[in-house]
């Protein structure tokens, strides 16, 4: 499956933005150059989470294990171009899956373990998978049981530990089977490897196909931002299913011969222990965790983090005081990342500014011809800001408009949807995010808001329209809409706003939650607050004006304090 037009491929290759690197090709190179170097390692508490002992694989062992898994997939009839849903936590098997799928040219569609039957059914209907790969359990989540809801005569359920396994035992005949398949069904860097999922303003998750070249370009940008070096050891705590982990860790590790140490779910004490014991050189953490660590200097100083060079963060605004604490008290720089599955790739590092206020809230205007930001990212990505009403480009400081993005990291469009209005006439992606041009001259973007209604709960993106649709049949409610409300820990949470039918008892928050759970909604999307209104604010076309709902909830909070 190739989504990029031939002209785009030819143009980007001529510019040196794209090349011939594939994930399995990079693995083969590392297995040859650094055979005994650690490639990937489980979290030490894995036994409690999945019932399996933690696993550690060198590059050679990862190469062999992915050959063995590739053979198992081929034996199950999974081949080049087939689409497979993979619902796994951050464990070694997930990394092996990426390598195995790359080797046989199949397309992996990784999904968060929090997704329930509602999301899985939608994804299955969108991509028509031949199989779903998962575990029996992860903690209290019964993954295999949930996956059964989408299996039928055409979708196989493949469970690690029962139907699939990884092993570093070399079987020459099986390895030959993979090589013969590769010779018969050649796939290259322009082929799609992944279909990740992102929440859209229209409701259900949208599929984002990405090729090896798109991922490699993103990886090169992230490697520049983090100043990655050969032999680095990464601690990854974000789910290995989307941009932050695939673009920020998986592909960079294979590009540079680095080790990935896995962590999931977030456990601050274990996180610090792994930072020390695994001699981590770079990691990433959500702002809320870094804020907590900034206030807990006694706890931080109990550990030896002498190998750690810097920490990345993002998905929500950073606090300048936190950046200053890490610099002044811990001797570490915090790098601000701003990205998306679609291919947005911006970051602010000490090389761009030493000002904590700027680094916490702004990003260099990469791809705008600003020579002092010279780098691969500044050459391989393009960005601009346009007026949301007129579409005219904005070039002066103090003005706010929509961020548009183009270049080597950007995808070609959502899967199975109408993308006519997604790109501008000159092929820039409409991000839906509002930014303000800042500085004199205007060298930075400041995130000013969003055109979209996405709720960002601790880095997990939630579509309110999706929940609205599910709540339309809620007993006792005549109108229902959800919106974001501010939270000091998660950034944003979900509030259910209800208009109750006359002479009807008000539903409780538990009633709303039970109703949504019965429809299979993932738990992280559930409302954590309920508010009652006389009517919902709507525009002349009848669309709910969610920003007014948010203002109403915020005003109620202020009046209550």
Secondary structure, DSSP 4 states (H G I P E B T S, - for coil): ---S-HHHHHHHHHHTS--S--HHHHHHHHHHHSTTSEEEE--TTHHHHHSS---EEEHHHHHHHHHHHHHHHHHTT--TT-EEEEE--SSHHHHHHHHHHHHHT-EEEE--TT--HHHHHHHHHHH--SEEEE-S-BTTB-HHHHHGGG-BTTBEEEEBTTTB-------HHHHHHHHHHHHHS---TTSEEEEEEEE-TTSSEEEEEEEHHHHHHHHHHHHHHHT--TT-EEEE-S-TTSHHHIIIIIHHHHHHT-EEEE--S--HHHHHHHHHHTT-SEEE--HHHHHHHHT-HHHHTTS--TT--EEEEESSPPPHHHHHHHHHTT--EEEEEEE-TT--EEEE-TTT---HHHHHHEEE-TTS--GGG-SHHHHHEEEEEE-TTT-PBP-STT-EEEEEEEETT--S-BTTS--TTTB-TTS-EEEEEEEEEETTTT-EEEEEEESS--EEETTEEE-HHHHHHHHTT-TTEEEEEEEEEEETTTEEEEEEEEEEPTT-PPPPHHHHHHHHHHTT--GGGS-SEEEE-SS--B-TTS-B-HHHHHHHHHHHHHHH-
